[in-house]
Amino acid sequence: MEIKEAVDLFKKKNSLMAAYNHAMGVMYYDIETAAPKNAAHGFGETMAALSEVTYKLSVNEENFELLDFLTAHSDELDEITRREVEEAQKSLKLLRSIPIDEFVEYQRIQSEASSVWHEAKVKSDYAMFEPHLRKLVDYTRRFAKYASPDTDPYDYWLNEFEEGFTQDVLDDYFGKIKAALVPLIHRVMEKPQADDSFLHKHYPAARQRELSAYLMSVMGINRDDCSIGETEHPFTTGFNKHDVRITTHYYEDALASSMYSVIHEGGHATYEMNNSDELLGSPLFGGASCGMHESQSRFYENIIGRSRAFIDLVFPKIQEMFPEQLDGVTAEQFYKAVNRAEPSLVRTEADELTYSLHVLIRYEIEKKLLRGELDTKDLPAEWNRLYKEYLGVDVPCDKEGCLQDSHWSGGSFGYFPSYSLGSAYGAQILAHMKKELDVDSLVRNGELNKVTDWLREHIHKYGMIKKPKELLQICCGEDFDPKYYIEYLTDKFSKLYEL
Amino acid sequence: MEIKEAVDLFKKKNSLMAAYNHAMGVMYYDIETAAPKNAAHGFGETMAALSEVTYKLSVNEENFELLDFLTAHSDELDEITRREVEEAQKSLKLLRSIPIDEFVEYQRIQSEASSVWHEAKVKSDYAMFEPHLRKLVDYTRRFAKYASPDTDPYDYWLNEFEEGFTQDVLDDYFGKIKAALVPLIHRVMEKPQADDSFLHKHYPAARQRELSAYLMSVMGINRDDCSIGETEHPFTTGFNKHDVRITTHYYEDALASSMYSVIHEGGHATYEMNNSDELLGSPLFGGASCGMHESQSRFYENIIGRSRAFIDLVFPKIQEMFPEQLDGVTAEQFYKAVNRAEPSLVRTEADELTYSLHVLIRYEIEKKLLRGELDTKDLPAEWNRLYKEYLGVDVPCDKEGCLQDSHWSGGSFGYFPSYSLGSAYGAQILAHMKKELDVDSLVRNGELNKVTDWLREHIHKYGMIKKPKELLQICCGEDFDPKYYIEYLTDKFSKLYEL
């Protein structure tokens, strides 16, 4: 085969695959936002049928040969095509190594586990879920061994989610985080808390919708490229740089909840909308990794959105929109209220300071599970012990404990660390951005576009062309270093709580 | 091949095709309701890719052989499978007979015509659209000849949209309609009009959304099977009986607009939700024909929704929801206001009495176009002449004249008559329903479910298993007869206008 012919064939397959992924992505968005309740069954059937088609399109000898041929000639490919081939190989590596009957069986087990987990969570009944989790852990370890026999299974999965971040890096990272944050949180807890009761007055959803529009405009989000919908759990999904969707959920007694979910998801959306035009239709559209994606959402949410400068920028407008609820409240009080930190039970509701300890606990647990050092039967006890030790809280029930997250029920082990890494990336990126930009002044003056321009040029435009470690080099001229994150949190919360 | 094997293969193909159609349907719904504006380009690319896949799935020798085999053994098939095969053959008949290069060229022309029409309508510039329409007419005639050389082209297309309704039937039908309605409308026009100014006070969209929910509940629509969205032009789309979507558009200065669009689309939705369970996943899901579908929407909208009994049922609630706007208005006044009839320019805004004359004009024009008796260049003059003659109105510009509808720009000739036939079916069905049910009393008492039960048992449950003419036999024990429609309109409007 000629290179050109092979590349054309490869690109053609990518286009078709993109069409399927687009359609399935829209169906997923639709079922979460618009579909009536009873649509679920038909949705499941169609998704299963289309998944089978896409599976067959990519998992077949002809495609393997094509990819192997292109891989062998990767020197002759342009950068984007080379990365596309590399990502295709990566996504197929596991499928190529697993016996098909085990793969099918695993799909069944995963789907069952997911459905049992939903029920178990409602009933707070871990025993019900445990046998399913056990099977998933077993398969997860086994599959890693198929794909990479000489690699520690947890390292295999960590590397899948965040390339280059295996246990040696993460042990060091989390060790430093724990050493710094556990005592910092203790000191914070000894201080009086700011009053945030005004955030919990009645905030009508209709008005909050207007606030969302305002925040998106402050972020410079082009609404012709990005819509906002409403779902129980906020999320972002993008089909190409001109079609990105964010969602939020309005709680009428919690102003900050939707406000910060819009800024968070708006950060994810900004990343995708700022991909370069050459990634239109490419499988490299999106973010470099889960961690890098999360770094952008949390950058906007916390580093920008919860900064004093941002509050100075937006508070007058927010007060104008909610004059009764925020009567007499100052920007300083609002700033302190949206930055209240205290140990809690649920990761997704955790504040900026304590968040990474929630992730650390999950890291330690899944590490032990995959290394065979923790039996799934003993998981709740270990979970509760760690929450007590690191965060000082007593877990009242598994619903608010080890059953709270869906990740494990979906077979994702090794995903959690990327949430924390995202925050750490963000702090490191900020430190270097500040050498070039006066970030606080720009934000205070409403010139967020200049911050976003910097991120677009250093991160967003690359989509998946560059890997997380390469992007950190581009942004910072150095490798990943957790010290910036620790310094950032220590500095911010020492000032906030006058330590 | 064994019959069983062939049927299994056929059903498997149907399932896969259903998955594609489901995905494309959701994408279409999404682009109309939720997608950001700039999503259009990516949407077009994905739809083109998936359309090509589905085209290849059905238009191939292997599939033709399968269908021919099953057709040859149709006696051995159960009723549903037999009808599925028949419909598949019908939908492929044209594709099998058209040279592939002409089909591809036609797709291009159609897509171009559609896009030019949008612009031409905005600019009210028929000359811009005319060359495209000319090509479409030419292809439409040619394709009919390929598919059925011995049939008059317009008869071919009419029969495609509404089986059994060719020019001889429709000439008779429209002749009677014209003879009865033109003088009736003249008499109505001599009478004073009821005041409907209260319908054009300010009706906030938020409140109108609550009215939609109320109307859907009055209609007995299970919201777990049917959602409501908002689009510029209301429509209904259904993926299976448990996943139907209606849309509406709220005009804050026109209460009746959204109100009757919800009832109209709710009628379409009710039809699909009432398909029998055995049609889940079958291509026979939906309605027997365009005309039969329209008969149900217009039955709920006009025959039920604009009846005195229905106004008695819902007006107290509507007045409660809009106490200021409807202060002092009586149910009788409301009834007269929503039934105001007068000649107008735009079909989609026409009242119940004049509606079929709008359709008649289109019927006469497309008949002449396809018979070569009218040159596309002369279309506006003919259009304007007919509007003056039948409806007594002067057409000020082509935007409100012959460019108003999208149908011809999409290559649909022969579709319009089904709109009018739907109304006529409804009146005939009503006459026979009344032999078994006291429709007015049921409606007045809020027992619409009994009316819907009757329609489900006589029409809805069959989906596409039965054809329009068969359904009329089931409902009425007789063939189509326009006299009921004429009697219904004459009676209703004679009373309303005290003729």
Interface residues (C-beta under 8 A of the other chain):
Chain A: S15 L16 A18 A19 Y20 H22 A23 M24 V26 M27 Y29 D30 T33 A34 A35 P36 K37 N38 A39 H41 G42 F43 E45 T46 A49 L50 V53 A206 N222 R223 D224 D225 C226 S227 G229 F239 N240 H242 D243 V244 R245 L280 G281
Chain B: S15 L16 A18 A19 Y20 H22 A23 M24 V26 M27 Y29 D30 T33 A34 A35 P36 K37 N38 A39 H41 G42 F43 E45 T46 A49 L50 V53 A206 N222 R223 D224 D225 C226 S227 G229 F239 N240 H242 D243 V244 R245 L280 G281
